[in-house]
Amino acid sequence: GDLTIQLKLDGTPKLLVQTTHVAQLPFGAITAEHTAIDGPTVRPLDVWRKVHIPYYTAIMAGYGLTFSEDVPICIERFTCLY
């Protein structure tokens, strides 16, 4: 039920969203059902993985960590209120 205001790059409000569900699961457990709520270009599971593995690998390397299929991922579902 949390409310989040998403901002434009210039800091002005763009969206008001309300969280409806949050789940945490290992990266390797992400399925096509989970990726179906992502942006249209990354909804197919194989594409989602090709985009996110390098992303998480690079982010984690900056903290001296190594990516693995066991890395916990949070999935948030929300409703756009405005």
Contact map, one row per residue, 1 for C-alpha under 8 A:
1110000000000000011100000000000000000000000000000000000000000000000000000000000000
1111000000000000011000000000000000000000000000000000000000000000000000000000000000
1111100000000001111000000000000000000000000000000000000000000000000000000000000000
0111110000000001111000000000000000000000000000000000000000000000000000000000000000
0011111000001111100000000000000000000000000000000000000000000000000000000000000000
0001111100001111100000000000000000000000000000000000000000000000000000000000000000
0000111111111110000000000000000000000000000000000000000000000000000000000000000000
0000011111111100000000000000000000000000000000000000000000000000000000000000000000
0000001111110000000000000000000000000000000000000000000000000000000000000000000000
0000001111110000000000000000000000000000000000000000000000000000000000000000000000
0000001111111000000000000000000000000000000000000000000000000000000000000000000000
0000001111111100000000000000000000000000000000000000000000000000000000000000000000
0000111100111110000000000000000000000000000000000000000000000000000000000000000000
0000111100011111000000000000000000000000000000000000000000000000000000000000000000
0000111000001111100000000000000000000000000000000000000000000000000000000000000111
0011110000000111110000000000000000000000000000000000000000000000000000000000000111
0011110000000011111000000000000000000000000000000000000000000000000000000000011111
1111000000000001111100000000000000000000000000000000000000000000000000000000011110
1111000000000000111111000000000000000000000000000000000000000000000000000001111000
1000000000000000011111000000000000000000000000000000000000000000000000000001111000
0000000000000000001111100000000000000000000000000000000000000000000000000001110000
0000000000000000001111110000000000000000000000000000000000000000000000000111100000
0000000000000000000011111000000000000000000000000000000000000000000000000111000000
0000000000000000000001111100000000000000000000000000000000000000000000011110000000
0000000000000000000000111110110000000000000000000000000000000000000000011100000000
0000000000000000000000011111110000000000000000000000000000000000000011111000000000
0000000000000000000000001111110000000000000000000000000000000000000111111000000000
0000000000000000000000000111110000000000000000000000000000000000000011000000000000
0000000000000000000000001111111000000000000000000000000000000000000000000000000000
0000000000000000000000001111111101100000000000000000000000000000000000000000000000
0000000000000000000000000000111111100000000010000000000000000000000000000000000000
0000000000000000000000000000011111110000001110000000000000000000000000000000000000
0000000000000000000000000000001111111000000000000000000000000000000000000000000000
0000000000000000000000000000011111111100000000000000000000000000000000000010000000
0000000000000000000000000000011111111100011110010000000000000000000000000000000000
0000000000000000000000000000000111111100001100000000000000000000000000000000000000
0000000000000000000000000000000011111110001000000000000000000000000000000000100000
0000000000000000000000000000000001111111011000000000000000000000000000000000000000
0000000000000000000000000000000000001111111000000000000000000000000000000000000000
0000000000000000000000000000000000000111111000000000000000000000000000000000000000
0000000000000000000000000000000000000011111100100000000000000000000000000000000000
0000000000000000000000000000000000100111111110110010000000000000000000000000000000
0000000000000000000000000000000100111111111110110000000000000000000000000000000000
0000000000000000000000000000000100110000111111110000000000000000000000000000000000
0000000000000000000000000000001100100000011111111000000000000000000000000000000000
0000000000000000000000000000000000000000000111111100000000000000000000000000000000
0000000000000000000000000000000000000000111111111110000000000000000000000000000000
0000000000000000000000000000000000100000011111111111000000000000000000000000000000
0000000000000000000000000000000000000000000011111111100000000000000000000000000000
0000000000000000000000000000000000000000000001111111110000000000000000000000000000
0000000000000000000000000000000000000000010000111111111000000000000000000000000000
0000000000000000000000000000000000000000000000011111111100000000000000000000000000
0000000000000000000000000000000000000000000000001111111110000000001000000000000000
0000000000000000000000000000000000000000000000000111111111000000000000000000000000
0000000000000000000000000000000000000000000000000011111111100000000000000000000000
0000000000000000000000000000000000000000000000000001111111110000001000000000000000
0000000000000000000000000000000000000000000000000000111111111000011000000000000000
0000000000000000000000000000000000000000000000000000011111111100000000000000000000
0000000000000000000000000000000000000000000000000000001111111110000000000000000000
0000000000000000000000000000000000000000000000000000000111111111111000000000000000
0000000000000000000000000000000000000000000000000000000011111111111000000000000000
0000000000000000000000000000000000000000000000000000000001111111100000000000000000
0000000000000000000000000000000000000000000000000000000000111111100000000000000000
0000000000000000000000000000000000000000000000000000000000011111110000000000000000
0000000000000000000000000000000000000000000000000000000000011111111000000000000000
0000000000000000000000000000000000000000000000000000000010011001111100000000000000
0000000000000000000000000000000000000000000000000000100110011000111110100000000000
0000000000000000000000000010000000000000000000000000000000000000011111100000000000
0000000000000000000000000111000000000000000000000000000000000000001111100000000000
0000000000000000000000000111000000000000000000000000000000000000000111110000000000
0000000000000000000000000110000000000000000000000000000000000000001111111000000000
0000000000000000000000011110000000000000000000000000000000000000000001111100000000
0000000000000000000000011110000000000000000000000000000000000000000000111110000000
0000000000000000000001111000000000000000000000000000000000000000000000011111000000
0000000000000000000001110000000001000000000000000000000000000000000000001111100000
0000000000000000001111100000000000000000000000000000000000000000000000000111110000
0000000000000000001111000000000000001000000000000000000000000000000000000011111000
0000000000000000111110000000000000000000000000000000000000000000000000000001111100
0000000000000000111100000000000000000000000000000000000000000000000000000000111110
0000000000000011110000000000000000000000000000000000000000000000000000000000011111
0000000000000011110000000000000000000000000000000000000000000000000000000000001111
0000000000000011100000000000000000000000000000000000000000000000000000000000000111
